[in-house]
């Protein structure tokens, strides 16, 4: 059975769709079966594709985000996913408030999987304009997440 992972940022147009696209590509390359989605805590961009500069930076690294569309996180997501990963403290706080008491999903920061980055947050490139820096962080955390999932699935 595939792990189900949801990435969450503010508007679901930069960080979380990038994480979705990067993890999907890396998991496929490693032969790890995952179900991956992304969402935002806000509703400003519902139905919109990822932000064009974010798509361009991702495309330059071989990740295709064009088919993704923004959606807002829901209470049902805490029952539908195994792991919900927040991109920053503000979104983690919002998710903790939304999370129902009987949720099955674990809630963590995405950067928990990349302690070498020395930060708890993936800065929002919509404001920082550092799309490549965001992708560097997302790739590092995705690699750490896959390593964690891989080691958890090894016998012994």
Secondary structure, 3 states (H helix, E strand, C coil): CCEEEEEEECCCCCHHHHHHHHHHHHHHHHCCCEEEEEEECCCCCCCCCCCHHHHHHHHHCCCCCCCCCCCECCCCHHHHCCEEEECCHHHHHHHHHHCCCCCCCEEEEHHHHCHHHCCCCCCCHHHHCCHHHHHHHHHHHHHHHHHHHHHHCCCC
